[in-house]
Amino acid sequence: MCTYETAHVPLATSSAKGASGWFRLEQATVYLDHPVDAPHDHSLNVDFRRGAQRVAVELDPAGARELAVTILTMLDAAPVGLLKGIARDG
């Protein structure tokens, strides 16, 4: 069963590396759906885009959760002042 829930995250000051090299990103689209390539019934899919340029990621649910925790852990571990303008919880 698919939820059809999709989140869009603006990423105007971020970059990705695709088949043609580095490019600026406009947004990430995140959704839970059937993967195209990953060997799972469902995956957390993230599409990083700028116009027609795209980098797609299909993560197994456990890996997606671990990645999310790790990203937050790394941001929270950064020295105060290093990430200007980034709010911290806790």
Distance bins in CASP14 RR format, pairs under 12 A and 6 or more apart:
PFRMAT RR
TARGET T0000
AUTHOR 0000-0000-0000
RMODE 2
METHOD distances of the structure
MODEL  1
1 32 0 0 0 0 0 1 0 0 0 0 0
1 33 0 0 0 0 0 1 0 0 0 0 0
1 34 0 0 0 0 0 1 0 0 0 0 0
1 41 0 0 0 0 0 1 0 0 0 0 0
1 42 0 0 0 0 1 0 0 0 0 0 0
2 31 0 0 0 0 1 0 0 0 0 0 0
2 32 1 0 0 1 0 0 0 0 0 0 0
2 33 1 0 1 0 0 0 0 0 0 0 0
2 34 1 0 0 1 0 0 0 0 0 0 0
2 35 0 0 0 0 0 1 0 0 0 0 0
2 41 0 0 0 0 0 1 0 0 0 0 0
2 42 1 0 0 1 0 0 0 0 0 0 0
2 43 0 0 0 0 0 1 0 0 0 0 0
2 45 0 0 0 0 0 1 0 0 0 0 0
3 30 0 0 0 0 0 1 0 0 0 0 0
3 31 1 0 0 1 0 0 0 0 0 0 0
3 32 1 0 1 0 0 0 0 0 0 0 0
3 33 0 0 0 0 1 0 0 0 0 0 0
3 34 0 0 0 0 0 1 0 0 0 0 0
3 42 0 0 0 0 1 0 0 0 0 0 0
3 44 0 0 0 0 0 1 0 0 0 0 0
3 45 0 0 0 0 0 1 0 0 0 0 0
4 31 1 0 0 1 0 0 0 0 0 0 0
4 32 0 0 0 0 1 0 0 0 0 0 0
4 33 0 0 0 0 1 0 0 0 0 0 0
4 34 0 0 0 0 0 1 0 0 0 0 0
5 29 0 0 0 0 0 1 0 0 0 0 0
5 30 0 0 0 0 1 0 0 0 0 0 0
5 31 1 0 0 1 0 0 0 0 0 0 0
5 32 1 0 0 1 0 0 0 0 0 0 0
5 33 0 0 0 0 1 0 0 0 0 0 0
5 44 0 0 0 0 0 1 0 0 0 0 0
5 45 0 0 0 0 0 1 0 0 0 0 0
6 27 0 0 0 0 0 1 0 0 0 0 0
6 28 0 0 0 0 0 1 0 0 0 0 0
6 29 1 0 0 1 0 0 0 0 0 0 0
6 30 1 0 0 1 0 0 0 0 0 0 0
6 31 1 0 1 0 0 0 0 0 0 0 0
6 32 0 0 0 0 1 0 0 0 0 0 0
6 33 0 0 0 0 1 0 0 0 0 0 0
6 44 0 0 0 0 0 1 0 0 0 0 0
6 45 0 0 0 0 1 0 0 0 0 0 0
6 46 0 0 0 0 0 1 0 0 0 0 0
6 47 0 0 0 0 1 0 0 0 0 0 0
7 27 0 0 0 0 0 1 0 0 0 0 0
7 28 0 0 0 0 1 0 0 0 0 0 0
7 29 1 0 0 1 0 0 0 0 0 0 0
7 30 1 0 1 0 0 0 0 0 0 0 0
7 31 1 0 0 1 0 0 0 0 0 0 0
7 32 0 0 0 0 0 1 0 0 0 0 0
7 44 0 0 0 0 0 1 0 0 0 0 0
7 45 0 0 0 0 0 1 0 0 0 0 0
7 46 0 0 0 0 1 0 0 0 0 0 0
7 47 0 0 0 0 0 1 0 0 0 0 0
8 25 0 0 0 0 0 1 0 0 0 0 0
8 26 0 0 0 0 1 0 0 0 0 0 0
8 27 1 0 1 0 0 0 0 0 0 0 0
8 28 1 0 0 1 0 0 0 0 0 0 0
8 29 1 0 1 0 0 0 0 0 0 0 0
8 30 1 0 0 1 0 0 0 0 0 0 0
8 31 0 0 0 0 1 0 0 0 0 0 0
8 46 0 0 0 0 0 1 0 0 0 0 0
8 47 0 0 0 0 1 0 0 0 0 0 0
8 48 0 0 0 0 0 1 0 0 0 0 0
8 49 0 0 0 0 1 0 0 0 0 0 0
9 25 0 0 0 0 1 0 0 0 0 0 0
9 26 0 0 0 0 0 1 0 0 0 0 0
9 27 1 0 0 1 0 0 0 0 0 0 0
9 28 1 0 1 0 0 0 0 0 0 0 0
9 29 1 0 0 1 0 0 0 0 0 0 0
9 30 1 0 0 1 0 0 0 0 0 0 0
9 31 0 0 0 0 0 1 0 0 0 0 0
9 46 0 0 0 0 1 0 0 0 0 0 0
9 47 0 0 0 0 0 1 0 0 0 0 0
9 48 0 0 0 0 1 0 0 0 0 0 0
9 49 0 0 0 0 0 1 0 0 0 0 0
10 24 0 0 0 0 0 1 0 0 0 0 0
10 25 0 0 0 0 1 0 0 0 0 0 0
10 26 1 0 0 1 0 0 0 0 0 0 0
10 27 1 0 1 0 0 0 0 0 0 0 0
10 28 0 0 0 0 1 0 0 0 0 0 0
10 29 0 0 0 0 0 1 0 0 0 0 0
10 48 0 0 0 0 0 1 0 0 0 0 0
10 49 0 0 0 0 0 1 0 0 0 0 0
10 50 0 0 0 0 0 1 0 0 0 0 0
11 23 0 0 0 0 0 1 0 0 0 0 0
11 24 0 0 0 0 1 0 0 0 0 0 0
11 25 1 0 1 0 0 0 0 0 0 0 0
11 26 1 0 0 1 0 0 0 0 0 0 0
11 27 1 0 1 0 0 0 0 0 0 0 0
11 28 1 0 1 0 0 0 0 0 0 0 0
11 29 0 0 0 0 0 1 0 0 0 0 0
11 30 0 0 0 0 0 1 0 0 0 0 0
11 46 0 0 0 0 0 1 0 0 0 0 0
11 47 0 0 0 0 0 1 0 0 0 0 0
11 48 1 0 0 1 0 0 0 0 0 0 0
11 49 0 0 0 0 1 0 0 0 0 0 0
11 50 0 0 0 0 1 0 0 0 0 0 0
11 55 0 0 0 0 0 1 0 0 0 0 0
12 24 1 0 0 1 0 0 0 0 0 0 0
12 25 1 0 0 1 0 0 0 0 0 0 0
12 26 1 0 0 1 0 0 0 0 0 0 0
12 27 0 0 0 0 1 0 0 0 0 0 0
12 28 0 0 0 0 0 1 0 0 0 0 0
12 49 0 0 0 0 0 1 0 0 0 0 0
12 50 0 0 0 0 1 0 0 0 0 0 0
13 24 0 0 0 0 1 0 0 0 0 0 0
13 25 0 0 0 0 1 0 0 0 0 0 0
13 26 0 0 0 0 0 1 0 0 0 0 0
13 27 0 0 0 0 0 1 0 0 0 0 0
13 50 0 0 0 0 0 1 0 0 0 0 0
14 22 0 0 0 0 0 1 0 0 0 0 0
14 23 0 0 0 0 0 1 0 0 0 0 0
14 24 1 0 0 1 0 0 0 0 0 0 0
14 25 1 0 1 0 0 0 0 0 0 0 0
14 26 0 0 0 0 1 0 0 0 0 0 0
14 27 0 0 0 0 1 0 0 0 0 0 0
14 28 0 0 0 0 1 0 0 0 0 0 0
14 48 1 0 0 1 0 0 0 0 0 0 0
14 49 0 0 0 0 0 1 0 0 0 0 0
14 50 0 0 0 0 1 0 0 0 0 0 0
14 55 0 0 0 0 0 1 0 0 0 0 0
15 21 0 0 0 0 1 0 0 0 0 0 0
15 22 1 0 1 0 0 0 0 0 0 0 0
15 23 1 0 0 1 0 0 0 0 0 0 0
15 24 1 0 1 0 0 0 0 0 0 0 0
15 25 1 0 0 1 0 0 0 0 0 0 0
15 26 0 0 0 0 0 1 0 0 0 0 0
15 48 0 0 0 0 1 0 0 0 0 0 0
15 50 0 0 0 0 1 0 0 0 0 0 0
15 53 0 0 0 0 0 1 0 0 0 0 0
15 55 0 0 0 0 0 1 0 0 0 0 0
16 22 1 0 0 1 0 0 0 0 0 0 0
16 23 1 0 0 1 0 0 0 0 0 0 0
16 24 0 0 0 0 1 0 0 0 0 0 0
16 25 1 0 1 0 0 0 0 0 0 0 0
16 26 0 0 0 0 0 1 0 0 0 0 0
16 27 0 0 0 0 0 1 0 0 0 0 0
16 28 0 0 0 0 1 0 0 0 0 0 0
16 46 0 0 0 0 0 1 0 0 0 0 0
16 47 0 0 0 0 0 1 0 0 0 0 0
16 48 1 0 1 0 0 0 0 0 0 0 0
16 49 0 0 0 0 1 0 0 0 0 0 0
16 50 1 0 0 1 0 0 0 0 0 0 0
16 51 0 0 0 0 0 1 0 0 0 0 0
16 53 1 0 0 1 0 0 0 0 0 0 0
16 54 0 0 0 0 1 0 0 0 0 0 0
16 55 1 0 1 0 0 0 0 0 0 0 0
16 56 0 0 0 0 0 1 0 0 0 0 0
16 57 0 0 0 0 0 1 0 0 0 0 0
17 23 1 0 0 1 0 0 0 0 0 0 0
17 24 0 0 0 0 0 1 0 0 0 0 0
17 25 0 0 0 0 0 1 0 0 0 0 0
17 48 0 0 0 0 1 0 0 0 0 0 0
17 53 0 0 0 0 0 1 0 0 0 0 0
17 54 0 0 0 0 0 1 0 0 0 0 0
17 55 1 0 0 1 0 0 0 0 0 0 0
18 24 0 0 0 0 0 1 0 0 0 0 0
18 25 0 0 0 0 0 1 0 0 0 0 0
18 48 0 0 0 0 1 0 0 0 0 0 0
18 49 0 0 0 0 0 1 0 0 0 0 0
18 50 0 0 0 0 0 1 0 0 0 0 0
18 52 0 0 0 0 0 1 0 0 0 0 0
18 53 1 0 0 1 0 0 0 0 0 0 0
18 54 0 0 0 0 1 0 0 0 0 0 0
18 55 1 0 1 0 0 0 0 0 0 0 0
18 56 0 0 0 0 0 1 0 0 0 0 0
18 57 0 0 0 0 0 1 0 0 0 0 0
19 52 0 0 0 0 0 1 0 0 0 0 0
19 53 0 0 0 0 1 0 0 0 0 0 0
19 54 0 0 0 0 1 0 0 0 0 0 0
19 55 0 0 0 0 1 0 0 0 0 0 0
19 56 0 0 0 0 0 1 0 0 0 0 0
20 50 0 0 0 0 0 1 0 0 0 0 0
20 52 0 0 0 0 0 1 0 0 0 0 0
20 53 1 0 0 1 0 0 0 0 0 0 0
20 54 0 0 0 0 0 1 0 0 0 0 0
20 55 0 0 0 0 0 1 0 0 0 0 0
21 50 0 0 0 0 0 1 0 0 0 0 0
21 53 0 0 0 0 1 0 0 0 0 0 0
21 55 0 0 0 0 0 1 0 0 0 0 0
22 48 0 0 0 0 0 1 0 0 0 0 0
22 50 0 0 0 0 0 1 0 0 0 0 0
22 53 0 0 0 0 0 1 0 0 0 0 0
22 55 0 0 0 0 0 1 0 0 0 0 0
23 48 0 0 0 0 1 0 0 0 0 0 0
23 49 0 0 0 0 1 0 0 0 0 0 0
23 50 1 0 1 0 0 0 0 0 0 0 0
23 51 0 0 0 0 1 0 0 0 0 0 0
23 52 0 0 0 0 0 1 0 0 0 0 0
23 53 1 0 1 0 0 0 0 0 0 0 0
23 54 0 0 0 0 1 0 0 0 0 0 0
23 55 0 0 0 0 1 0 0 0 0 0 0
24 48 0 0 0 0 0 1 0 0 0 0 0
24 49 0 0 0 0 0 1 0 0 0 0 0
24 50 1 0 1 0 0 0 0 0 0 0 0
24 51 0 0 0 0 0 1 0 0 0 0 0
24 53 0 0 0 0 1 0 0 0 0 0 0
25 46 0 0 0 0 0 1 0 0 0 0 0
25 47 0 0 0 0 0 1 0 0 0 0 0
25 48 1 0 1 0 0 0 0 0 0 0 0
25 49 1 0 0 1 0 0 0 0 0 0 0
25 50 1 0 1 0 0 0 0 0 0 0 0
25 51 0 0 0 0 1 0 0 0 0 0 0
25 53 0 0 0 0 1 0 0 0 0 0 0
25 54 0 0 0 0 1 0 0 0 0 0 0
25 55 0 0 0 0 1 0 0 0 0 0 0
26 47 0 0 0 0 0 1 0 0 0 0 0
26 48 0 0 0 0 1 0 0 0 0 0 0
26 49 1 0 1 0 0 0 0 0 0 0 0
26 50 1 0 1 0 0 0 0 0 0 0 0
26 51 1 0 0 1 0 0 0 0 0 0 0
26 52 0 0 0 0 0 1 0 0 0 0 0
26 53 0 0 0 0 1 0 0 0 0 0 0
26 54 0 0 0 0 0 1 0 0 0 0 0
27 46 0 0 0 0 0 1 0 0 0 0 0
27 47 0 0 0 0 1 0 0 0 0 0 0
27 48 1 0 0 1 0 0 0 0 0 0 0
27 49 1 0 1 0 0 0 0 0 0 0 0
27 50 0 0 0 0 1 0 0 0 0 0 0
27 51 0 0 0 0 1 0 0 0 0 0 0
27 53 0 0 0 0 0 1 0 0 0 0 0
27 54 0 0 0 0 0 1 0 0 0 0 0
27 55 0 0 0 0 0 1 0 0 0 0 0
28 44 0 0 0 0 0 1 0 0 0 0 0
28 45 0 0 0 0 0 1 0 0 0 0 0
28 46 1 0 1 0 0 0 0 0 0 0 0
28 47 1 0 0 1 0 0 0 0 0 0 0
28 48 1 0 1 0 0 0 0 0 0 0 0
28 49 1 0 0 1 0 0 0 0 0 0 0
28 50 0 0 0 0 0 1 0 0 0 0 0
28 54 0 0 0 0 0 1 0 0 0 0 0
28 55 0 0 0 0 1 0 0 0 0 0 0
28 56 0 0 0 0 0 1 0 0 0 0 0
28 57 0 0 0 0 1 0 0 0 0 0 0
29 44 0 0 0 0 0 1 0 0 0 0 0
29 45 0 0 0 0 1 0 0 0 0 0 0
29 46 1 0 0 1 0 0 0 0 0 0 0
29 47 1 0 1 0 0 0 0 0 0 0 0
29 48 0 0 0 0 1 0 0 0 0 0 0
29 49 1 0 0 1 0 0 0 0 0 0 0
29 51 0 0 0 0 0 1 0 0 0 0 0
29 54 0 0 0 0 1 0 0 0 0 0 0
29 55 0 0 0 0 0 1 0 0 0 0 0
29 56 0 0 0 0 1 0 0 0 0 0 0
29 57 0 0 0 0 0 1 0 0 0 0 0
30 43 0 0 0 0 0 1 0 0 0 0 0
30 44 1 0 0 1 0 0 0 0 0 0 0
30 45 1 0 0 1 0 0 0 0 0 0 0
30 46 1 0 1 0 0 0 0 0 0 0 0
30 47 0 0 0 0 1 0 0 0 0 0 0
30 48 0 0 0 0 0 1 0 0 0 0 0
30 49 0 0 0 0 0 1 0 0 0 0 0
30 56 0 0 0 0 0 1 0 0 0 0 0
30 57 0 0 0 0 1 0 0 0 0 0 0
30 58 0 0 0 0 0 1 0 0 0 0 0
30 59 0 0 0 0 0 1 0 0 0 0 0
30 64 0 0 0 0 1 0 0 0 0 0 0
30 67 0 0 0 0 0 1 0 0 0 0 0
30 68 0 0 0 0 0 1 0 0 0 0 0
31 42 0 0 0 0 0 1 0 0 0 0 0
31 43 0 0 0 0 1 0 0 0 0 0 0
31 44 1 0 0 1 0 0 0 0 0 0 0
31 45 1 0 1 0 0 0 0 0 0 0 0
31 46 0 0 0 0 1 0 0 0 0 0 0
31 47 0 0 0 0 1 0 0 0 0 0 0
31 56 0 0 0 0 0 1 0 0 0 0 0
31 57 0 0 0 0 0 1 0 0 0 0 0
31 58 0 0 0 0 0 1 0 0 0 0 0
31 59 0 0 0 0 0 1 0 0 0 0 0
31 64 0 0 0 0 0 1 0 0 0 0 0
32 40 0 0 0 0 0 1 0 0 0 0 0
32 41 0 0 0 0 0 1 0 0 0 0 0
32 42 1 0 1 0 0 0 0 0 0 0 0
32 43 1 0 0 1 0 0 0 0 0 0 0
32 44 1 0 1 0 0 0 0 0 0 0 0
32 45 1 0 0 1 0 0 0 0 0 0 0
32 46 0 0 0 0 0 1 0 0 0 0 0
32 58 0 0 0 0 0 1 0 0 0 0 0
32 59 0 0 0 0 1 0 0 0 0 0 0
32 60 0 0 0 0 0 1 0 0 0 0 0
32 61 1 0 0 1 0 0 0 0 0 0 0
32 64 0 0 0 0 1 0 0 0 0 0 0
32 65 0 0 0 0 0 1 0 0 0 0 0
33 40 0 0 0 0 0 1 0 0 0 0 0
33 41 0 0 0 0 0 1 0 0 0 0 0
33 42 1 0 0 1 0 0 0 0 0 0 0
33 43 1 0 0 1 0 0 0 0 0 0 0
33 44 0 0 0 0 1 0 0 0 0 0 0
33 45 1 0 1 0 0 0 0 0 0 0 0
33 46 0 0 0 0 0 1 0 0 0 0 0
33 47 0 0 0 0 0 1 0 0 0 0 0
33 56 0 0 0 0 0 1 0 0 0 0 0
33 58 0 0 0 0 1 0 0 0 0 0 0
33 59 0 0 0 0 0 1 0 0 0 0 0
33 61 0 0 0 0 0 1 0 0 0 0 0
34 40 0 0 0 0 1 0 0 0 0 0 0
34 41 1 0 0 1 0 0 0 0 0 0 0
34 42 1 0 0 1 0 0 0 0 0 0 0
34 43 1 0 0 1 0 0 0 0 0 0 0
34 44 0 0 0 0 0 1 0 0 0 0 0
34 45 0 0 0 0 1 0 0 0 0 0 0
34 58 0 0 0 0 1 0 0 0 0 0 0
35 41 0 0 0 0 1 0 0 0 0 0 0
35 42 1 0 0 1 0 0 0 0 0 0 0
35 43 1 1 0 0 0 0 0 0 0 0 0
35 44 0 0 0 0 1 0 0 0 0 0 0
35 45 1 0 0 1 0 0 0 0 0 0 0
35 46 0 0 0 0 0 1 0 0 0 0 0
35 56 0 0 0 0 1 0 0 0 0 0 0
35 57 0 0 0 0 1 0 0 0 0 0 0
35 58 1 0 1 0 0 0 0 0 0 0 0
35 59 0 0 0 0 1 0 0 0 0 0 0
35 60 0 0 0 0 1 0 0 0 0 0 0
35 61 0 0 0 0 0 1 0 0 0 0 0
35 64 0 0 0 0 0 1 0 0 0 0 0
36 43 0 0 0 0 1 0 0 0 0 0 0
36 45 0 0 0 0 1 0 0 0 0 0 0
36 47 0 0 0 0 0 1 0 0 0 0 0
36 56 1 0 0 1 0 0 0 0 0 0 0
36 57 0 0 0 0 0 1 0 0 0 0 0
36 58 1 0 0 1 0 0 0 0 0 0 0
37 43 0 0 0 0 1 0 0 0 0 0 0
37 45 0 0 0 0 0 1 0 0 0 0 0
37 56 0 0 0 0 1 0 0 0 0 0 0
37 57 0 0 0 0 0 1 0 0 0 0 0
37 58 1 0 0 1 0 0 0 0 0 0 0
37 59 0 0 0 0 0 1 0 0 0 0 0
38 44 0 0 0 0 1 0 0 0 0 0 0
38 45 0 0 0 0 1 0 0 0 0 0 0
38 46 0 0 0 0 0 1 0 0 0 0 0
38 56 0 0 0 0 0 1 0 0 0 0 0
38 57 0 0 0 0 1 0 0 0 0 0 0
38 58 1 1 0 0 0 0 0 0 0 0 0
38 59 1 0 0 1 0 0 0 0 0 0 0
38 60 1 0 0 1 0 0 0 0 0 0 0
38 61 0 0 0 0 0 1 0 0 0 0 0
38 63 0 0 0 0 0 1 0 0 0 0 0
38 64 0 0 0 0 0 1 0 0 0 0 0
39 58 0 0 0 0 1 0 0 0 0 0 0
39 60 0 0 0 0 1 0 0 0 0 0 0
40 58 1 0 0 1 0 0 0 0 0 0 0
40 59 0 0 0 0 1 0 0 0 0 0 0
40 60 1 0 1 0 0 0 0 0 0 0 0
40 61 1 0 0 1 0 0 0 0 0 0 0
40 62 0 0 0 0 1 0 0 0 0 0 0
40 63 0 0 0 0 0 1 0 0 0 0 0
40 64 0 0 0 0 0 1 0 0 0 0 0
41 58 0 0 0 0 0 1 0 0 0 0 0
41 60 0 0 0 0 0 1 0 0 0 0 0
41 61 0 0 0 0 1 0 0 0 0 0 0
42 58 0 0 0 0 1 0 0 0 0 0 0
42 59 0 0 0 0 0 1 0 0 0 0 0
42 60 0 0 0 0 1 0 0 0 0 0 0
42 61 1 0 0 1 0 0 0 0 0 0 0
42 62 0 0 0 0 0 1 0 0 0 0 0
42 64 0 0 0 0 0 1 0 0 0 0 0
43 56 0 0 0 0 0 1 0 0 0 0 0
43 57 0 0 0 0 1 0 0 0 0 0 0
43 58 1 0 1 0 0 0 0 0 0 0 0
43 59 1 0 1 0 0 0 0 0 0 0 0
43 60 1 0 0 1 0 0 0 0 0 0 0
43 61 1 0 0 1 0 0 0 0 0 0 0
43 62 0 0 0 0 0 1 0 0 0 0 0
43 63 0 0 0 0 1 0 0 0 0 0 0
43 64 1 0 0 1 0 0 0 0 0 0 0
44 56 0 0 0 0 0 1 0 0 0 0 0
44 57 0 0 0 0 1 0 0 0 0 0 0
44 58 1 0 0 1 0 0 0 0 0 0 0
44 59 1 0 1 0 0 0 0 0 0 0 0
44 60 1 0 0 1 0 0 0 0 0 0 0
44 61 1 0 0 1 0 0 0 0 0 0 0
44 62 0 0 0 0 1 0 0 0 0 0 0
44 63 0 0 0 0 1 0 0 0 0 0 0
44 64 1 1 0 0 0 0 0 0 0 0 0
44 65 0 0 0 0 1 0 0 0 0 0 0
44 66 0 0 0 0 0 1 0 0 0 0 0
44 67 0 0 0 0 1 0 0 0 0 0 0
44 68 0 0 0 0 1 0 0 0 0 0 0
45 54 0 0 0 0 0 1 0 0 0 0 0
45 55 0 0 0 0 0 1 0 0 0 0 0
45 56 1 0 0 1 0 0 0 0 0 0 0
45 57 1 0 0 1 0 0 0 0 0 0 0
45 58 1 0 1 0 0 0 0 0 0 0 0
45 59 1 0 0 1 0 0 0 0 0 0 0
45 60 0 0 0 0 0 1 0 0 0 0 0
45 61 0 0 0 0 0 1 0 0 0 0 0
45 64 0 0 0 0 1 0 0 0 0 0 0
46 54 0 0 0 0 0 1 0 0 0 0 0
46 55 0 0 0 0 1 0 0 0 0 0 0
46 56 1 0 0 1 0 0 0 0 0 0 0
46 57 1 0 1 0 0 0 0 0 0 0 0
46 58 0 0 0 0 1 0 0 0 0 0 0
46 59 1 0 0 1 0 0 0 0 0 0 0
46 64 0 0 0 0 1 0 0 0 0 0 0
46 67 0 0 0 0 1 0 0 0 0 0 0
46 68 0 0 0 0 0 1 0 0 0 0 0
46 71 0 0 0 0 0 1 0 0 0 0 0
47 53 0 0 0 0 0 1 0 0 0 0 0
47 54 1 0 1 0 0 0 0 0 0 0 0
47 55 1 0 0 1 0 0 0 0 0 0 0
47 56 1 0 1 0 0 0 0 0 0 0 0
47 57 1 0 0 1 0 0 0 0 0 0 0
47 58 0 0 0 0 1 0 0 0 0 0 0
48 54 1 0 0 1 0 0 0 0 0 0 0
48 55 1 0 1 0 0 0 0 0 0 0 0
48 56 1 0 0 1 0 0 0 0 0 0 0
48 57 1 0 0 1 0 0 0 0 0 0 0
49 55 1 0 0 1 0 0 0 0 0 0 0
49 56 0 0 0 0 1 0 0 0 0 0 0
49 57 0 0 0 0 0 1 0 0 0 0 0
57 63 0 0 0 0 0 1 0 0 0 0 0
57 64 0 0 0 0 1 0 0 0 0 0 0
57 67 0 0 0 0 1 0 0 0 0 0 0
58 64 0 0 0 0 1 0 0 0 0 0 0
59 65 0 0 0 0 1 0 0 0 0 0 0
59 66 0 0 0 0 1 0 0 0 0 0 0
59 67 1 0 0 1 0 0 0 0 0 0 0
59 68 0 0 0 0 1 0 0 0 0 0 0
60 66 0 0 0 0 1 0 0 0 0 0 0
60 67 0 0 0 0 0 1 0 0 0 0 0
61 67 0 0 0 0 0 1 0 0 0 0 0
61 68 0 0 0 0 0 1 0 0 0 0 0
62 68 0 0 0 0 0 1 0 0 0 0 0
62 69 0 0 0 0 0 1 0 0 0 0 0
63 69 0 0 0 0 1 0 0 0 0 0 0
63 70 0 0 0 0 1 0 0 0 0 0 0
63 71 0 0 0 0 0 1 0 0 0 0 0
64 70 0 0 0 0 0 1 0 0 0 0 0
64 71 0 0 0 0 0 1 0 0 0 0 0
65 71 0 0 0 0 0 1 0 0 0 0 0
65 72 0 0 0 0 0 1 0 0 0 0 0
66 72 0 0 0 0 0 1 0 0 0 0 0
66 73 0 0 0 0 0 1 0 0 0 0 0
67 73 0 0 0 0 0 1 0 0 0 0 0
67 74 0 0 0 0 0 1 0 0 0 0 0
68 74 0 0 0 0 0 1 0 0 0 0 0
68 75 0 0 0 0 0 1 0 0 0 0 0
69 75 0 0 0 0 0 1 0 0 0 0 0
69 76 0 0 0 0 0 1 0 0 0 0 0
70 76 0 0 0 0 0 1 0 0 0 0 0
70 77 0 0 0 0 0 1 0 0 0 0 0
71 77 0 0 0 0 0 1 0 0 0 0 0
71 78 0 0 0 0 0 1 0 0 0 0 0
72 78 0 0 0 0 0 1 0 0 0 0 0
72 86 0 0 0 0 0 1 0 0 0 0 0
72 88 0 0 0 0 1 0 0 0 0 0 0
72 89 0 0 0 0 1 0 0 0 0 0 0
72 90 0 0 0 0 0 1 0 0 0 0 0
73 88 0 0 0 0 0 1 0 0 0 0 0
74 82 0 0 0 0 0 1 0 0 0 0 0
74 83 0 0 0 0 0 1 0 0 0 0 0
74 86 0 0 0 0 0 1 0 0 0 0 0
75 82 0 0 0 0 1 0 0 0 0 0 0
75 83 1 0 0 1 0 0 0 0 0 0 0
75 85 0 0 0 0 0 1 0 0 0 0 0
75 86 1 0 0 1 0 0 0 0 0 0 0
75 87 0 0 0 0 1 0 0 0 0 0 0
75 88 1 0 0 1 0 0 0 0 0 0 0
75 89 0 0 0 0 1 0 0 0 0 0 0
75 90 0 0 0 0 0 1 0 0 0 0 0
76 82 0 0 0 0 0 1 0 0 0 0 0
76 83 0 0 0 0 1 0 0 0 0 0 0
76 86 0 0 0 0 1 0 0 0 0 0 0
76 87 0 0 0 0 0 1 0 0 0 0 0
76 88 1 0 0 1 0 0 0 0 0 0 0
76 89 1 0 0 1 0 0 0 0 0 0 0
76 90 0 0 0 0 1 0 0 0 0 0 0
77 83 0 0 0 0 0 1 0 0 0 0 0
77 88 0 0 0 0 0 1 0 0 0 0 0
78 84 0 0 0 0 0 1 0 0 0 0 0
78 85 0 0 0 0 0 1 0 0 0 0 0
78 86 0 0 0 0 1 0 0 0 0 0 0
78 88 0 0 0 0 1 0 0 0 0 0 0
79 86 0 0 0 0 0 1 0 0 0 0 0
79 88 0 0 0 0 0 1 0 0 0 0 0
80 86 0 0 0 0 0 1 0 0 0 0 0
80 88 0 0 0 0 1 0 0 0 0 0 0
81 88 0 0 0 0 0 1 0 0 0 0 0
82 88 0 0 0 0 0 1 0 0 0 0 0
END
